[in-house]
């Protein structure tokens, strides 16, 4: 039985509505029976069937933030797009709330492709995806599995399995550190089961400590200010439930990235704390691969991590339009 979702009818995005596109809410379901909510954007006027793009991310954000901006902008450029909330978050369904999964969230992208593939005004042979931040890694993971995806963009990406299992810059990449982390998380599982609820890990720290590292300040500047705050965003508010990290520690993604035959573009700011994820993902994707001619790493000079969330003067939309147009012919 499909879930019944309550979808807002107001324009509650962190970016202004474009008059160049039509917008409406849609829902679709994944193969786990979870109903997902999305914003659909399409050009005001067009003829024939359109190429389509599904957009998700950043990790802990909602479709009213960065992914919606990407989707609306690409619709202005002639694509039919959807920006969707992942399972268990935002306006999408799924219980318990505020949990992430490398499997289910990869599946969410394929479920979006399911939906796009059967739309009367979409060419099912021209479907691509964009993943931002943690959903950048999951988008590449989806591209490795789903042969219907013709082109993938990973923007300012994280490999969430790597950062959870090894810490930032792999500084906790040892058995003892992982064991201690798993002990704490499994103790939290017991506490959650006993209490009958899931304790949240907290979103972006607020107030911001004076000695916070730059990347924390970078996140604060987006999620906790008028620039990017949203009432349904996990990072803007209470965060994920604490035990979400467990499956990411134990199930690395990107195992078969060098077998991806479709086109992949990784875009990263060269000053982003996360840039090593993009560089290493690209290196792994082309290593011992027969499919390197349609793979590209694009570094944006001077850009930090959240610049590629919403800085339309920095996000290379001309490049994205060209990439999807060429690779979804």
C-alpha positions as CSV (number, residue, x, y, z in Angstrom):
1,X,0.0,0.0,0.0
2,X,1.7,3.3,-1.1
3,X,2.3,5.8,1.6
4,X,0.3,9.0,1.7
5,X,2.5,12.0,1.8
6,X,1.7,15.5,2.9
7,X,3.3,17.9,0.4
8,X,3.5,21.6,0.9
9,X,1.8,23.7,-1.8
10,X,3.8,26.8,-1.1
11,X,7.1,27.9,-2.7
12,X,9.4,27.3,0.2
13,X,12.7,27.0,-1.6
14,X,15.9,28.8,-0.7
15,X,16.1,30.2,-4.2
16,X,13.7,32.3,-6.2
17,X,11.2,30.7,-8.6
18,X,12.1,30.9,-12.3
19,X,9.5,32.1,-14.8
20,X,11.2,30.1,-17.5
21,X,10.0,26.8,-16.1
22,X,6.8,25.1,-15.0
23,X,6.9,23.4,-11.5
24,X,4.8,20.8,-9.8
25,X,5.1,18.2,-7.0
26,X,5.3,14.5,-7.9
27,X,5.7,11.3,-6.1
28,X,7.2,7.9,-7.0
29,X,8.2,4.8,-5.1
30,X,11.4,2.7,-4.8
31,X,11.6,-1.1,-4.8
32,X,11.5,-1.1,-1.0
33,X,8.0,0.4,-1.1
34,X,9.1,3.8,0.1
35,X,7.3,6.7,-1.5
36,X,9.6,9.6,-2.5
37,X,8.6,13.2,-3.0
38,X,10.0,15.4,-5.7
39,X,9.8,18.8,-7.4
40,X,9.4,18.5,-11.1
41,X,10.7,21.3,-13.4
42,X,10.2,21.5,-17.1
43,X,10.7,24.3,-19.7
44,X,7.7,26.5,-20.2
45,X,7.7,25.7,-23.9
46,X,9.2,22.7,-25.8
47,X,8.3,20.1,-28.4
48,X,8.9,16.4,-28.5
49,X,10.3,14.3,-25.8
50,X,12.9,15.8,-23.4
51,X,16.1,14.5,-22.0
52,X,15.7,14.2,-18.2
53,X,17.8,14.6,-15.1
54,X,17.2,13.5,-11.5
55,X,19.0,15.5,-8.8
56,X,19.7,14.8,-5.1
57,X,21.8,16.1,-2.3
58,X,23.6,17.4,-0.4
59,X,23.8,14.8,2.4
60,X,21.5,16.1,5.1
61,X,19.8,18.6,2.8
62,X,16.3,18.6,1.2
63,X,15.1,19.3,-2.3
64,X,14.2,22.9,-1.4
65,X,17.9,23.7,-1.1
66,X,20.8,23.0,-3.5
67,X,19.3,20.1,-5.5
68,X,16.2,22.2,-6.4
69,X,18.4,25.0,-7.6
70,X,20.4,22.6,-9.8
71,X,17.1,21.1,-11.1
72,X,15.4,24.4,-11.9
73,X,18.5,25.7,-13.6
74,X,18.9,22.7,-15.8
75,X,15.2,22.9,-16.7
76,X,15.8,26.5,-17.8
77,X,18.4,24.9,-20.2
78,X,15.9,22.6,-21.8
79,X,15.8,19.4,-19.6
80,X,13.0,17.9,-17.7
81,X,14.3,17.6,-14.1
82,X,13.3,16.3,-10.7
83,X,14.9,17.2,-7.4
84,X,13.9,14.5,-4.8
85,X,14.1,14.0,-1.1
86,X,15.9,10.7,-0.2
87,X,14.1,8.0,1.7
88,X,13.4,8.8,5.3
89,X,13.9,12.6,4.9
90,X,12.2,15.8,3.9
91,X,8.7,15.2,2.4
92,X,9.6,11.6,1.4
93,X,8.3,8.6,3.3
94,X,10.0,5.8,5.2
95,X,10.3,4.9,8.8
96,X,12.2,5.5,11.0
97,X,12.9,9.1,10.1
98,X,16.4,10.6,9.5
99,X,18.2,7.4,8.6
100,X,20.6,6.9,5.7
101,X,21.6,3.7,3.9
102,X,24.2,3.2,1.1
103,X,21.9,0.6,-0.5
104,X,18.5,2.3,-0.2
105,X,19.9,5.7,-1.1
106,X,21.6,4.3,-4.2
107,X,18.2,2.7,-5.0
108,X,16.5,6.1,-4.7
109,X,18.4,7.3,-7.8
110,X,17.3,4.2,-9.7
111,X,13.7,4.8,-8.5
112,X,13.9,8.3,-9.9
113,X,15.0,6.8,-13.2
114,X,12.0,4.4,-13.1
115,X,9.7,7.4,-12.7
116,X,11.4,9.4,-15.5
117,X,11.5,6.5,-17.9
118,X,7.7,6.2,-18.0
119,X,6.8,9.9,-18.5
120,X,5.1,10.6,-21.8
121,X,7.3,13.7,-22.4
122,X,10.6,12.0,-21.5
123,X,13.0,10.1,-23.8
124,X,13.9,7.1,-21.7
125,X,17.1,6.7,-23.7
126,X,18.3,10.2,-22.5
127,X,18.2,10.1,-18.7
128,X,21.0,11.4,-16.4
129,X,21.6,12.1,-12.7
130,X,23.3,14.7,-10.6
131,X,24.4,14.0,-7.1
132,X,25.7,16.7,-4.8
133,X,28.0,16.2,-1.7
134,X,27.3,12.8,-0.2
135,X,24.8,12.1,-3.0
136,X,27.7,12.6,-5.5
137,X,29.3,9.4,-4.3
138,X,25.9,7.6,-4.3
139,X,25.2,8.9,-7.9
140,X,28.5,7.3,-9.1
141,X,27.5,4.1,-7.2
142,X,24.1,4.2,-9.0
143,X,25.8,4.7,-12.4
144,X,27.9,1.6,-11.7
145,X,24.6,-0.4,-11.2
146,X,22.0,1.2,-13.5
147,X,22.7,0.9,-17.2
148,X,19.7,3.2,-18.0
149,X,21.7,6.2,-16.6
150,X,23.5,7.7,-19.6
151,X,25.4,10.5,-17.9
152,X,26.2,11.3,-14.2
153,X,27.5,14.5,-12.6
154,X,29.0,14.3,-9.1
155,X,29.3,17.8,-7.7
156,X,31.5,18.6,-4.6
157,X,31.2,14.9,-3.8
158,X,31.7,12.9,-0.6
159,X,32.3,9.2,-0.4
160,X,30.1,8.7,2.7
161,X,31.4,5.2,3.3
162,X,35.0,6.3,3.3
163,X,34.5,9.3,5.6
164,X,32.4,7.2,8.1
165,X,34.8,4.2,8.1
166,X,38.1,6.2,8.0
167,X,37.4,9.7,9.3
168,X,38.3,12.9,7.5
169,X,41.5,12.6,5.5
170,X,41.6,8.9,6.5
171,X,43.0,10.0,9.9
172,X,41.0,7.2,11.7
173,X,41.8,4.5,9.2
174,X,42.7,1.7,11.6
175,X,41.0,-1.3,13.2
176,X,41.0,0.1,16.8
177,X,39.4,3.4,15.8
178,X,36.7,1.6,13.9
179,X,36.1,-0.8,16.7
180,X,35.7,2.0,19.2
181,X,33.3,3.7,16.9
182,X,31.3,0.6,16.4
183,X,31.1,0.0,20.1
184,X,29.7,3.4,20.7
185,X,27.2,3.1,17.9
186,X,26.0,-0.3,18.9
187,X,25.6,0.9,22.5
188,X,23.4,3.6,21.0
189,X,21.3,1.0,19.2
190,X,20.6,-0.6,22.6
191,X,19.7,2.7,24.1
192,X,17.4,3.6,21.2
193,X,15.6,0.2,21.3
194,X,15.1,0.6,25.1
195,X,13.7,4.1,24.7
196,X,11.6,3.4,21.7
197,X,13.0,6.3,19.7
198,X,16.1,7.2,17.8
199,X,18.5,9.8,19.2
200,X,19.6,12.4,16.7
201,X,23.2,13.3,16.2
202,X,22.6,17.0,15.8
203,X,22.9,19.1,12.6
204,X,25.5,21.7,11.9
205,X,26.8,23.0,15.3
206,X,25.1,26.2,16.5
207,X,26.3,28.5,17.9
208,X,29.5,28.3,16.0
209,X,32.6,27.9,18.2
210,X,35.3,30.4,17.6
211,X,37.9,27.7,17.0
212,X,35.7,25.7,14.6
213,X,37.7,24.3,11.6
214,X,37.0,26.1,8.3
215,X,34.8,23.3,6.8
216,X,32.5,23.6,9.8
217,X,32.3,27.3,9.3
218,X,31.6,26.6,5.6
219,X,28.6,24.4,6.5
220,X,27.4,26.9,9.1
221,X,27.4,29.7,6.5
222,X,25.1,27.6,4.3
223,X,22.8,25.6,6.6
224,X,22.4,28.0,9.5
225,X,21.9,31.3,7.8
226,X,19.3,32.8,5.4
227,X,21.5,31.6,2.6
228,X,20.5,28.0,2.9
229,X,18.5,27.3,6.1
230,X,15.4,25.2,5.6
231,X,13.0,23.9,8.3
232,X,13.0,20.3,6.9
233,X,16.8,20.1,6.4
234,X,18.5,17.7,8.7
235,X,21.7,19.7,8.7
236,X,19.9,22.9,9.4
237,X,18.2,21.3,12.4
238,X,18.6,18.0,14.4
239,X,20.6,16.0,12.1
240,X,20.6,12.2,11.2
241,X,19.9,9.6,13.8
242,X,23.1,8.6,15.4
243,X,23.3,5.0,14.3
244,X,23.0,5.9,10.5
245,X,26.8,5.6,10.3
246,X,26.8,1.8,11.0
247,X,25.9,0.6,7.5
248,X,28.3,3.1,5.8
249,X,31.2,1.8,7.9
250,X,30.5,-1.7,6.8
251,X,29.5,-1.4,3.2
252,X,31.9,0.6,1.0
253,X,30.4,2.0,-2.3
254,X,32.3,2.7,-5.6
255,X,33.6,-0.9,-5.7
256,X,32.9,-1.2,-9.4
257,X,33.3,2.4,-10.5
258,X,35.9,1.5,-13.1
259,X,33.3,-0.6,-14.9
260,X,31.0,2.3,-15.5
261,X,30.6,2.6,-19.3
262,X,28.4,5.7,-19.3
263,X,29.7,9.3,-19.0
264,X,30.7,10.7,-15.6
265,X,31.8,14.2,-14.8
266,X,33.2,14.9,-11.3
267,X,33.2,18.6,-10.4
268,X,35.0,19.9,-7.3
269,X,36.3,23.2,-5.9
270,X,40.1,23.0,-5.6
271,X,39.9,24.7,-2.2
272,X,37.2,22.4,-0.8
273,X,38.2,20.3,2.2
274,X,36.4,17.5,0.4
275,X,38.4,17.7,-2.9
276,X,40.3,14.6,-2.1
277,X,37.1,12.6,-2.4
278,X,36.6,13.8,-6.0
279,X,40.2,13.4,-7.1
280,X,40.5,9.9,-5.6
281,X,37.1,8.8,-7.0
282,X,38.1,9.9,-10.5
283,X,41.5,8.1,-10.2
284,X,39.8,4.9,-9.1
285,X,37.2,5.2,-11.8
286,X,39.7,5.3,-14.6
287,X,42.3,2.9,-13.1
288,X,42.4,-0.3,-15.2
289,X,39.3,0.8,-17.0
290,X,38.4,0.3,-20.6
291,X,35.9,3.3,-20.5
292,X,38.0,6.4,-19.8
293,X,37.2,8.5,-22.8
294,X,33.9,9.8,-21.4
295,X,35.2,10.4,-17.8
296,X,36.3,13.8,-16.6
297,X,37.4,15.6,-13.4
298,X,36.8,19.4,-13.5
299,X,38.4,21.4,-10.7
300,X,37.0,24.9,-10.0
301,X,39.8,27.3,-9.0
302,X,39.4,28.9,-5.6
303,X,36.0,27.2,-4.8
304,X,35.3,25.7,-1.4
305,X,32.8,22.9,-0.7
306,X,29.5,24.8,-0.3
307,X,30.3,27.2,-3.2
308,X,29.0,24.4,-5.4
309,X,25.8,24.2,-3.4
310,X,24.3,27.5,-4.6
311,X,26.9,29.9,-6.0
312,X,25.4,30.3,-9.5
313,X,28.4,32.4,-10.5
314,X,30.7,29.4,-9.7
315,X,28.7,26.3,-10.5
316,X,29.7,25.5,-14.1
317,X,26.2,25.2,-15.5
318,X,27.4,25.8,-19.1
319,X,29.7,22.8,-18.7
320,X,26.9,20.7,-17.2
321,X,24.5,21.5,-20.1
322,X,27.2,20.6,-22.6
323,X,28.1,17.4,-20.8
324,X,24.5,16.1,-20.7
325,X,23.7,17.3,-24.2
326,X,26.7,15.5,-25.7
327,X,26.3,12.3,-23.7
328,X,22.6,11.9,-23.8
329,X,22.2,12.2,-27.6
